[in-house]
Amino acid sequence: QVHLVESGGGLVQPGGSLRLSCTASGFTFSTYAMAWYRQCPGKERELVASIGSSDTYTSYADSVKGRFTVSRDNAKNTVYLQMTGLKPEDTAVYSCAAISVRRTYWGQGIQVSVSS
């Protein structure tokens, strides 16, 4: 059974940092590209960052470039999203996704709130 479990979310003040983790099980993690998405109430889901299966390719939304860093540890079946310089507009539910040509698996999502 496939599981993607996010952790590390919470409430942080503007300018602060958080590191999200997403630990996977039930599939061959190292063969999937991984991505982080976020969704704010009333808005469409947004692709935040993605990383290739072998950690040689990363991509970021313009809104987070220079502030967020995506990485993965295939030995731990885990993908990370290091978020720095957080802004109130980063407040959203963040979800990880495992992506292959044939299918996409989703985590349940975790809340990140940026507020003073």
Residue pairs with C-beta under 8 A, 6 or more apart in sequence:
1 26
2 24
2 25
2 26
2 27
2 98
2 105
3 24
3 25
3 26
4 22
4 23
4 24
4 96
4 97
4 98
4 105
4 106
4 107
4 108
5 22
5 23
5 24
5 107
5 108
6 20
6 21
6 22
6 94
6 95
6 96
6 107
6 108
6 109
6 110
7 20
7 21
7 22
7 23
7 110
8 18
8 19
8 20
8 21
8 110
9 18
9 20
9 94
9 110
9 111
9 112
10 18
10 111
10 112
10 113
11 113
11 114
11 115
12 18
12 86
12 112
12 113
12 114
13 114
13 115
13 116
14 86
14 87
14 88
14 114
14 115
14 116
15 85
15 86
16 86
16 114
17 82
17 83
17 84
17 85
17 86
18 83
18 86
18 112
19 80
19 81
19 82
19 83
20 36
20 80
20 81
20 83
20 94
20 96
20 110
20 112
21 78
21 79
21 80
22 34
22 36
22 78
22 79
22 80
22 81
22 96
22 107
23 76
23 77
23 78
24 32
24 77
24 78
24 79
24 98
24 105
25 77
27 98
27 105
29 74
29 77
29 98
30 53
30 54
30 74
31 53
31 100
32 53
32 98
32 99
32 100
32 105
33 50
33 51
33 52
33 53
33 98
33 99
33 100
34 50
34 51
34 53
34 70
34 72
34 79
34 96
34 97
34 98
34 99
35 47
35 48
35 49
35 50
35 51
35 96
35 97
35 99
36 47
36 48
36 49
36 50
36 70
36 79
36 81
36 94
36 95
36 96
36 97
37 45
37 46
37 47
37 48
37 94
37 95
37 96
37 97
38 45
38 46
38 48
38 90
38 92
38 93
38 94
38 95
38 112
39 45
39 46
39 92
39 93
39 95
39 109
40 91
40 92
40 93
45 95
46 61
46 63
46 92
47 61
48 60
48 61
48 64
48 68
48 81
48 94
49 58
49 59
49 60
49 61
49 64
49 68
49 69
49 70
49 81
50 57
50 58
50 59
50 70
50 99
51 57
51 58
51 59
51 70
51 71
51 72
51 79
52 58
55 71
55 72
55 74
58 70
60 68
60 70
63 89
64 83
64 90
66 85
67 83
67 84
67 85
67 86
68 81
68 82
68 83
68 84
69 81
69 82
70 79
70 80
70 81
70 82
71 79
71 80
71 82
72 78
72 79
72 80
73 79
73 80
79 96
81 94
81 96
83 90
83 112
86 112
86 114
87 114
88 114
88 115
89 114
90 112
90 114
91 112
91 113
91 114
91 115
92 111
92 112
93 109
93 110
93 111
93 112
94 109
94 110
94 111
94 112
95 106
95 107
95 108
95 109
95 110
96 106
96 107
97 104
97 105
97 106
97 107
98 104
98 105
